Amino acid sequence: MINRRQTLGLLAAGACLPGLAFASVPARPGRRFALVILRGAMDGLSVVAPLSDPDYAPLRGTLAIGTPTAPNGALPLDGRFWLHPALAPLHPLYGRGEMVIVHAMASPYRERSHFDGQNVIETGMVRPGDTGQGGWLNRTLATLGGTGMSAGIRGVAFTSAMPLVLQGHAPASNWQPGGVRADLTEAVLRMYEIDPILRAAYAQGMATHGMVDALAANAKGRDFRSLGIVAGTTLAAEDGPNVAMLEIGGWDTHIGQGAAKGRLAGALQQLAAGLDAMRTSLGLRWSDTVIVAVTEFGRTAHQNGTGGTDHGTATAGFAIGGAVAGGRVIADWPGLSNAALYQGRDLAPTTDLRSFIKGLLGDHLGVTAAALEGKIFPDSAMARPMHGLIRT
């Protein structure tokens, strides 16, 4: 635990340095966990296409992903579902048992606001607006325990601003390319000269920022692939963080979504390139890593009048990593008949997103069931952890 004076110091230093970070030491320090938020609502019916459902092709029209024998056809998964061809770099992971997909999944949120939907998946609460307890990933860090400032850095968001999911009482960091001006660094150190706690905190934060900048030296640009290189290299470091968070947009495909090609395919190519670069950069640490990708909600089952889809409900999410017990698609499939659609328009949700994340946190990082239900995801007793997602 850190006291009020330390907390105020960290907040003051953090206002000057986005890269400042101190966080708790998890019970399994060798494990790595990364969250990727796909902001904008990803169309799970195109990304993980249920080609075996007889209603799929008629329902989707020109948005339907082609069969494997068609040009730019879907990639085979389990005989029920097929993967979008733009995710080809990730397809070998499924074959090696290092990718698990969950379909017809949604958070407790049932409206269609991006802001509120992202709020719910980041806070881990039942309703939007419950931001007082911060984010579930920050509460995970706090639950895992540690010794505050002396513990070093264990949670980093590779974002321009601290995301809600990592905000909270457990100190964490965010980093973006660009560095910090040297004159600002010296000015803040002088300001904190009389307070050894604040000076030490700021100095350690600067060291952290410098470490990530050094690791990022080989990654040119600010695209998602470059960010994947930085994140993977940082997580692979012996003294690197145990938890990371990334984000990528481009999923709000109201217009010109396309099928095998188009706006959605472009976003998927960026995602696949970044995750594949992250896998490569993790090196031997890959075997200890889980990377989970989720989005705030899905999209409408029917195509709209502008060649796209509108805000929906259930969608797909997935986890990759050497620690994942994959090679399967988990789905309590509701079907795509008109009677089966949620409110007559969306893929119906049959799996709670919190069950997916609870299973990963519990079996990979060792978070207790009591902590998952009581602190990390309050009011989630009905969302039982999905076990069996991690290699034993």
QUIMODA-V174702 format. One line per field, one symbol per residue. phi: phi as a letter, one per 30 degrees, with the letter a starting at -180 (. if undefined). A space follows every 10 residues. Layout:
phi=???
This chain:
phi=.cdddddddd dddddcbddd abaddddbdd dbbbccccdk iddddcdbdd dddddddddd iddddddedd ehddcdcbjc bbceddcedc eeddddicbb ccchcadddb cbceeddded dcdicdbdjd cdcicddddd edddikbidd dicbbbccbd bddedcdldd dbbbbbekib edddeddddd dcedcddddd dddddddded ddedddedcc jbdddddddd dddddddecd dcbbbbbbcj cdcdbhdicd bkddeddddd dddddddded ddhddedccb cccbbdacbd dddddcibbc dbbdacbabb kdddcciacc acddjbdedd ddhibbeddb bdeddddedd dddccidddd dddccdbdhb edcdeddidc dc
